[in-house]
Amino acid sequence: MNRSDLDRTNALLDFIERSPVSFAAVREAESMLEQNGFRRLSFTDPWTLLPNGKYYVTRNGSSLIAFTVPADAHPGFMIAASHSDSPAFKLKTDCEVVAVDRYLKLNTEGYGGMIVSSWFDRPLSLAGRAIVKNGSAFETRVVTFDRDLCIIPNVCIHFNREINNGYKYNKAVDTLPLLCNSTEKGVVKTLVAEALGVDADAIVSMDLFVINRTRGSVFGADDAFFCAPRIDDLQCAYTTLAALLESEAPKAIPVYALFDNEEVGSETKQGAASTLLFDTLTRIAAHYGKTLSEMLPASLMLSCDNGHALHPNHPELSDAKNAPHLNGGVVIKHNANQRYATDALSEALFAEICLRADVPVQHFANRSDIAGGGTLGSISNTRVSLKTVDIGLAQFAMHSAVETGGVKDTDYMVRAVKAFYESALAIHETGALELN
């Protein structure tokens, strides 16, 4: 494995480690943007966009859109969208439960469709946000812990002889993490207050998640693979952001979109089904003296969310002809029922961009008798309708507490999306499209 591929993947692992929840992922993206000259905007103020300016907006602290304003841009957008959230366990409001008159455990509910068994018997921590009352103002603070705080212990095999024969987990019973050797409540709020440097009484509410903070690692005799929590979808979130920051001389308007709540359907104020993208693009279009509907025909969106690699132990679960491999390049995802937004035209355009960037392309479709998941492309298109191709990178164990990807693929995605951001669509009088 060459040094540049390893460096790129190690940078991704740093990003993942600093992004245990969507709030932290957006904070990390903001930091990277501001270090590269991007300025934050607010929807409550008028926007004055300057030629060659760099800007970003956030919503709910868990979604973000960044863009640049080329002085001589083609009248179209080149949008790469991904998501900031991953499956986890969310703490309920009254989250501390006394267990067997001896311990405190955490009262949780599942967020998204995780592989439940993968969360057991590993050190876990907490992360999220707290709302702090400061006088009459309510402030949002992102909170993470650089320590292990809890664990979900398995029942020993002697008490559950069927554990290896297909056990059905009950999330109201089996997956409540052990927090401390005490029955005195108030521990969570105290921990959060200490982490934020505020009085516990100032914390009025919290959105906290149980997270796996295990550091990702490169592995394999040839260093070809890596494993980490939250590869889906932080690998796409990181690579598309790196591509934006590394792109040069864009011909159209490059847009980076990071949405929350994809894992639970996107239908929130900060999800891909919200007005966030529409609101942002409408304001950009006004800067160019255009309406959004005038600019969308010459626009293209990448819906970036990882896909399933051909599994070495269970190849029979994949389509015989449309199953990608780790380290095989960017994956174009297809579905007849439009769970993915790819069609022949958007596929052709993106494949041409990858060809010019010397990035290999693979294709994914589910076995026709196995239902697959959807992602944000088709959902976003119901709010902002434009040509869209669903892409991602191949991985194993999607929605596990630890997932596996290919080291080469991280750099493949950056190169492909960088070339995408540096491209533009031109529409001929005949209706044909040309990539510039």
C-alpha positions as CSV (number, residue, x, y, z in Angstrom):
1,M,0.0,0.0,0.0
2,N,1.5,3.3,-1.0
3,R,2.2,6.1,1.5
4,S,-0.3,8.6,0.1
5,D,-3.2,6.1,0.5
6,L,-2.2,5.4,4.1
7,D,-1.8,9.1,4.9
8,R,-5.2,9.8,3.4
9,T,-6.9,7.0,5.4
10,N,-5.2,8.0,8.6
11,A,-6.5,11.6,8.1
12,L,-10.0,10.1,7.7
13,L,-9.5,8.1,10.9
14,D,-8.6,11.3,12.7
15,F,-11.8,12.9,11.4
16,I,-13.9,9.9,12.5
17,E,-12.3,9.9,16.0
18,R,-13.2,13.6,16.4
19,S,-16.7,13.1,15.1
20,P,-18.5,10.6,17.4
21,V,-22.0,12.2,16.8
22,S,-23.5,14.5,14.1
23,F,-23.0,17.6,16.3
24,A,-19.3,16.9,16.6
25,A,-18.9,16.0,12.9
26,V,-20.4,19.4,11.9
27,R,-18.1,21.1,14.4
28,E,-15.1,19.3,12.9
29,A,-16.2,20.3,9.4
30,E,-16.6,23.9,10.5
31,S,-13.1,23.9,11.9
32,M,-11.7,22.6,8.6
33,L,-13.6,25.1,6.6
34,E,-12.6,28.1,8.7
35,Q,-9.0,27.0,8.5
36,N,-9.3,27.3,4.7
37,G,-10.9,30.7,4.6
38,F,-14.7,29.9,4.7
39,R,-16.9,32.4,6.5
40,R,-20.1,31.4,8.4
41,L,-23.4,32.9,7.2
42,S,-26.8,33.1,8.9
43,F,-30.3,32.7,7.4
44,T,-31.5,35.5,9.7
45,D,-29.3,38.0,7.9
46,P,-29.1,39.2,4.2
47,W,-26.3,37.5,2.3
48,T,-23.7,39.6,0.5
49,L,-21.7,37.1,-1.5
50,L,-18.4,38.3,-3.0
51,P,-16.7,37.0,-6.1
52,N,-14.4,34.0,-5.2
53,G,-15.9,34.1,-1.6
54,K,-16.1,31.0,0.5
55,Y,-19.1,30.5,2.8
56,Y,-21.0,27.9,4.9
57,V,-24.3,27.7,6.9
58,T,-25.5,25.2,9.5
59,R,-28.8,24.1,10.8
60,N,-29.4,22.5,14.2
61,G,-25.7,22.2,14.7
62,S,-25.9,18.8,13.0
63,S,-26.2,19.7,9.3
64,L,-24.0,22.0,7.2
65,I,-23.7,23.3,3.6
66,A,-20.6,25.0,2.3
67,F,-20.0,26.6,-1.1
68,T,-17.7,28.9,-3.0
69,V,-18.7,31.7,-5.4
70,P,-16.6,31.6,-8.5
71,A,-16.4,34.9,-10.3
72,D,-17.0,33.4,-13.7
73,A,-19.1,30.3,-12.9
74,H,-21.3,28.5,-15.3
75,P,-25.0,28.8,-14.3
76,G,-25.2,25.6,-12.4
77,F,-24.3,23.8,-9.2
78,M,-22.1,20.8,-8.6
79,I,-23.3,19.3,-5.3
80,A,-21.8,16.5,-3.2
81,A,-24.1,15.4,-0.3
82,S,-23.4,13.0,2.5
83,H,-24.7,12.5,6.0
84,S,-23.4,13.1,9.5
85,D,-25.3,10.6,11.6
86,S,-24.7,6.9,12.3
87,P,-26.8,4.3,14.2
88,A,-26.3,4.4,18.0
89,F,-28.2,4.3,21.3
90,K,-29.7,7.6,22.4
91,L,-30.2,8.4,26.1
92,K,-33.8,9.1,27.2
93,T,-34.6,12.2,29.2
94,D,-34.7,10.4,32.5
95,C,-31.7,8.3,31.6
96,E,-30.4,6.8,34.9
97,V,-31.8,3.5,36.2
98,V,-30.9,1.7,39.4
99,A,-30.0,-1.9,38.6
100,V,-30.2,-4.8,41.2
101,D,-29.9,-2.2,44.0
102,R,-26.2,-1.8,43.3
103,Y,-25.4,-0.1,40.0
104,L,-26.6,2.7,37.7
105,K,-27.4,1.8,34.1
106,L,-28.5,4.1,31.2
107,N,-32.0,4.1,29.8
108,T,-31.6,4.2,26.0
109,E,-33.5,3.7,22.8
110,G,-32.1,2.7,19.4
111,Y,-31.4,5.3,16.8
112,G,-31.2,3.9,13.3
113,G,-30.8,0.2,12.3
114,M,-27.6,-1.0,14.1
115,I,-26.2,-4.5,14.3
116,V,-27.1,-4.8,18.0
117,S,-24.7,-7.6,18.9
118,S,-21.7,-5.6,17.8
119,W,-22.2,-3.1,20.7
120,F,-21.7,-5.7,23.5
121,D,-18.6,-6.1,25.7
122,R,-16.7,-3.1,24.3
123,P,-15.8,0.1,26.1
124,L,-18.3,2.9,25.2
125,S,-18.6,6.5,26.0
126,L,-21.1,9.4,25.6
127,A,-21.3,12.4,23.2
128,G,-23.9,14.8,22.0
129,R,-25.0,18.3,22.9
130,A,-26.2,20.1,26.0
131,I,-28.4,23.2,26.2
132,V,-27.0,25.5,28.8
133,K,-29.0,28.4,30.3
134,N,-26.9,31.5,30.6
135,G,-29.0,34.2,32.1
136,S,-32.1,34.3,29.9
137,A,-30.2,32.8,26.9
138,F,-30.1,29.2,25.9
139,E,-26.7,28.1,24.5
140,T,-25.9,24.9,22.6
141,R,-22.7,23.2,23.6
142,V,-21.2,20.1,22.0
143,V,-19.9,17.6,24.5
144,T,-17.5,14.6,24.1
145,F,-15.5,12.6,26.6
146,D,-11.9,11.5,26.2
147,R,-12.6,8.4,28.4
148,D,-14.6,5.2,28.5
149,L,-17.7,5.6,30.6
150,C,-19.9,2.5,30.1
151,I,-20.3,-1.0,28.7
152,I,-23.2,-3.2,27.6
153,P,-22.3,-6.6,29.2
154,N,-23.4,-9.8,27.6
155,V,-25.1,-12.5,29.6
156,C,-22.7,-15.4,30.0
157,I,-23.2,-18.4,27.8
158,H,-24.0,-20.5,30.9
159,F,-27.1,-18.5,31.4
160,N,-28.0,-18.2,27.7
161,R,-27.1,-21.4,25.9
162,E,-28.9,-20.1,22.8
163,I,-26.7,-17.0,22.3
164,N,-24.9,-18.6,19.3
165,N,-28.1,-20.0,17.8
166,G,-29.9,-16.8,16.8
167,Y,-30.7,-14.7,19.8
168,K,-33.3,-11.9,19.5
169,Y,-32.2,-8.9,21.5
170,N,-34.7,-6.8,23.4
171,K,-33.6,-3.1,23.4
172,A,-35.6,-2.4,26.5
173,V,-33.8,-5.0,28.4
174,D,-30.5,-6.3,26.8
175,T,-28.8,-3.1,25.6
176,L,-28.9,-0.8,28.7
177,P,-25.2,0.2,29.4
178,L,-23.7,-0.1,32.8
179,L,-22.5,3.3,34.0
180,C,-21.2,3.2,37.6
181,N,-21.0,1.3,40.9
182,S,-23.5,3.5,42.7
183,T,-27.2,4.0,43.0
184,E,-27.0,7.8,43.4
185,K,-28.5,9.6,40.4
186,G,-27.4,12.7,38.7
187,V,-24.1,11.2,37.4
188,V,-24.7,12.0,33.7
189,K,-25.5,15.7,34.3
190,T,-22.5,16.0,36.6
191,L,-20.2,14.5,34.0
192,V,-21.5,16.8,31.3
193,A,-21.2,19.9,33.5
194,E,-17.6,19.0,34.4
195,A,-16.7,18.5,30.7
196,L,-18.3,21.8,29.7
197,G,-17.0,23.8,32.8
198,V,-20.5,24.9,33.9
199,D,-22.7,24.3,36.9
200,A,-24.9,21.3,36.6
201,D,-28.0,23.4,37.4
202,A,-27.3,25.4,34.2
203,I,-27.9,22.4,32.0
204,V,-31.5,22.3,31.1
205,S,-31.6,19.6,28.5
206,M,-29.4,17.2,26.5
207,D,-29.2,15.1,23.3
208,L,-26.7,12.4,24.3
209,F,-25.8,9.2,22.6
210,V,-23.8,6.1,23.6
211,I,-20.9,6.0,21.2
212,N,-18.0,3.7,20.4
213,R,-14.8,5.8,20.7
214,T,-12.4,3.1,19.7
215,R,-9.7,4.5,17.5
216,G,-9.8,3.2,13.9
217,S,-6.8,1.3,12.6
218,V,-5.3,0.1,9.3
219,F,-4.8,-3.7,9.2
220,G,-4.0,-6.6,6.8
221,A,-0.7,-8.2,5.9
222,D,-0.5,-5.6,3.1
223,D,-2.1,-2.7,5.0
224,A,-5.0,-2.8,2.5
225,F,-7.9,-2.4,5.0
226,F,-9.0,-0.3,7.8
227,C,-11.7,-0.6,10.5
228,A,-13.4,2.1,12.5
229,P,-16.8,3.2,13.9
230,R,-19.0,5.2,11.7
231,I,-17.3,4.6,8.3
232,D,-20.9,4.9,7.0
233,D,-21.1,7.8,6.3
234,L,-18.2,9.7,7.7
235,Q,-15.9,8.3,5.0
236,C,-18.0,10.1,2.4
237,A,-18.4,13.2,4.7
238,Y,-14.7,13.5,5.0
239,T,-13.7,12.7,1.4
240,T,-16.2,15.1,-0.2
241,L,-15.1,17.9,2.2
242,A,-11.4,17.2,1.4
243,A,-12.2,17.4,-2.3
244,L,-13.9,20.8,-1.9
245,L,-11.0,22.2,0.0
246,E,-8.5,20.8,-2.5
247,S,-10.4,21.7,-5.7
248,E,-9.1,24.5,-7.9
249,A,-10.6,26.8,-10.5
250,P,-14.2,25.5,-10.3
251,K,-16.2,26.2,-13.5
252,A,-19.6,25.9,-11.8
253,I,-20.6,26.5,-8.2
254,P,-19.3,23.8,-5.9
255,V,-21.5,22.9,-3.0
256,Y,-20.8,20.6,0.0
257,A,-23.8,19.3,1.8
258,L,-23.8,17.3,5.1
259,F,-27.2,16.3,6.3
260,D,-28.3,14.8,9.6
261,N,-30.9,12.0,10.2
262,E,-30.4,10.0,7.1
263,E,-30.4,6.8,9.3
264,V,-34.0,7.5,10.4
265,G,-35.4,8.7,7.1
266,S,-34.2,12.3,6.6
267,E,-37.6,13.9,7.3
268,T,-36.5,16.4,9.8
269,K,-35.7,20.1,9.7
270,Q,-32.0,19.3,9.3
271,G,-32.4,16.2,7.0
272,A,-32.2,15.8,3.3
273,A,-36.0,16.1,3.1
274,S,-35.9,19.6,4.7
275,T,-35.7,23.0,3.0
276,L,-32.0,23.5,3.9
277,L,-30.6,22.8,0.5
278,F,-33.4,24.7,-1.3
279,D,-33.0,27.7,1.0
280,T,-29.3,27.8,0.4
281,L,-29.3,27.4,-3.3
282,T,-32.0,29.9,-3.7
283,R,-29.9,32.6,-2.1
284,I,-26.9,31.7,-4.1
285,A,-28.9,31.8,-7.3
286,A,-30.1,35.3,-6.4
287,H,-26.5,36.5,-6.2
288,Y,-26.1,35.5,-9.9
289,G,-29.3,37.2,-10.8
290,K,-31.0,33.8,-11.5
291,T,-33.9,31.8,-10.2
292,L,-33.1,28.4,-8.8
293,S,-35.3,26.7,-11.5
294,E,-33.1,28.4,-14.1
295,M,-29.9,27.0,-12.6
296,L,-30.9,23.4,-11.8
297,P,-31.0,22.1,-15.4
298,A,-27.2,22.6,-15.6
299,S,-26.6,21.2,-12.2
300,L,-25.6,17.7,-11.0
301,M,-25.6,16.2,-7.5
302,L,-23.6,13.3,-6.0
303,S,-25.5,11.5,-3.2
304,C,-22.6,10.0,-1.4
305,D,-23.3,7.1,1.0
306,N,-21.3,3.9,1.3
307,G,-22.3,0.6,-0.3
308,H,-22.0,-3.1,0.4
309,A,-18.9,-4.9,-0.7
310,L,-19.0,-8.5,-1.9
311,H,-18.5,-10.4,1.4
312,P,-15.7,-13.0,1.5
313,N,-17.7,-15.4,3.7
314,H,-21.1,-14.8,2.1
315,P,-20.8,-13.9,-1.6
316,E,-24.2,-15.5,-2.3
317,L,-25.9,-12.5,-0.6
318,S,-24.8,-10.2,-3.4
319,D,-25.9,-9.8,-7.0
320,A,-23.6,-12.0,-9.1
321,K,-22.7,-9.2,-11.5
322,N,-23.1,-5.9,-9.6
323,A,-21.1,-6.4,-6.4
324,P,-18.1,-4.1,-5.7
325,H,-14.9,-4.9,-3.8
326,L,-12.8,-3.1,-1.3
327,N,-10.1,-1.0,-2.9
328,G,-11.9,-1.3,-6.3
329,G,-12.8,2.4,-6.7
330,V,-15.9,4.5,-6.4
331,V,-19.2,2.6,-6.4
332,I,-22.2,3.8,-8.5
333,K,-25.4,2.5,-6.9
334,H,-28.5,1.4,-8.8
335,N,-32.1,0.5,-7.9
336,A,-35.1,0.0,-10.2
337,N,-37.5,1.3,-7.5
338,Q,-35.5,4.5,-7.1
339,R,-34.2,3.9,-3.6
340,Y,-31.1,5.3,-5.4
341,A,-31.5,8.2,-7.7
342,T,-29.0,7.0,-10.3
343,D,-30.3,6.9,-13.9
344,A,-28.5,6.3,-17.2
345,L,-27.7,10.0,-17.8
346,S,-26.4,10.8,-14.3
347,E,-24.4,7.6,-14.4
348,A,-22.8,8.5,-17.7
349,L,-21.8,11.9,-16.6
350,F,-20.2,10.8,-13.3
351,A,-18.4,7.9,-15.0
352,E,-16.9,10.3,-17.5
353,I,-15.7,12.5,-14.6
354,C,-14.0,9.5,-13.0
355,L,-12.5,8.4,-16.3
356,R,-10.9,11.9,-16.7
357,A,-9.6,11.7,-13.1
358,D,-8.2,8.1,-13.6
359,V,-10.4,6.8,-10.8
360,P,-11.8,3.2,-11.2
361,V,-15.6,2.8,-11.0
362,Q,-17.6,-0.1,-9.7
363,H,-21.4,-0.8,-9.7
364,F,-23.7,-2.0,-7.0
365,A,-27.3,-3.4,-7.2
366,N,-29.0,-5.6,-4.6
367,R,-29.9,-9.2,-5.3
368,S,-33.4,-8.9,-6.7
369,D,-34.8,-11.0,-3.9
370,I,-33.1,-9.0,-1.1
371,A,-34.4,-5.6,-0.2
372,G,-31.8,-2.9,0.3
373,G,-31.7,0.3,2.1
374,G,-32.2,3.8,0.6
375,T,-30.3,7.0,1.0
376,L,-30.6,10.7,0.7
377,G,-30.5,11.2,-3.1
378,S,-34.1,10.5,-4.0
379,I,-35.3,12.1,-0.8
380,S,-33.4,15.3,-1.5
381,N,-34.8,15.4,-5.1
382,T,-38.3,15.8,-3.8
383,R,-37.2,19.3,-2.5
384,V,-34.6,20.2,-5.1
385,S,-35.0,18.3,-8.3
386,L,-31.8,17.9,-10.4
387,K,-29.8,15.1,-12.0
388,T,-28.4,12.9,-9.2
389,V,-26.2,9.9,-9.1
390,D,-25.9,7.8,-5.9
391,I,-22.3,6.8,-5.2
392,G,-20.2,5.6,-2.3
393,L,-17.3,3.4,-1.3
394,A,-17.5,-0.4,-0.7
395,Q,-17.4,-1.6,2.9
396,F,-18.1,-4.6,5.1
397,A,-20.4,-4.8,8.2
398,M,-22.5,-1.6,7.5
399,H,-24.2,-0.5,10.7
400,S,-21.9,-2.5,12.9
401,A,-20.2,-0.7,15.9
402,V,-17.0,-1.3,13.9
403,E,-17.0,-1.3,10.0
404,T,-14.4,-2.2,7.5
405,G,-13.2,-0.4,4.3
406,G,-10.4,-0.3,1.8
407,V,-7.4,2.0,2.2
408,K,-7.1,2.9,-1.5
409,D,-10.8,3.9,-1.8
410,T,-10.5,7.0,0.5
411,D,-8.1,8.7,-2.0
412,Y,-10.1,7.4,-5.0
413,M,-13.2,9.3,-3.6
414,V,-11.3,12.5,-3.0
415,R,-9.8,12.5,-6.5
416,A,-13.2,11.7,-8.1
417,V,-15.1,14.4,-6.2
418,K,-12.3,17.0,-6.7
419,A,-12.7,16.4,-10.5
420,F,-16.4,16.7,-10.1
421,Y,-16.1,20.0,-8.3
422,E,-13.8,21.3,-11.1
423,S,-16.3,20.3,-13.8
424,A,-19.4,22.0,-15.2
425,L,-22.4,21.1,-17.3
426,A,-23.2,22.9,-20.6
427,I,-26.6,22.4,-22.3
428,H,-26.6,22.3,-26.1
429,E,-29.6,23.7,-28.1
430,T,-30.5,20.1,-28.9
431,G,-30.7,19.3,-25.2
432,A,-27.5,17.3,-25.1
433,L,-25.2,17.8,-22.2
434,E,-21.5,18.4,-22.3
435,L,-19.0,18.2,-19.4
436,N,-16.5,21.1,-19.3
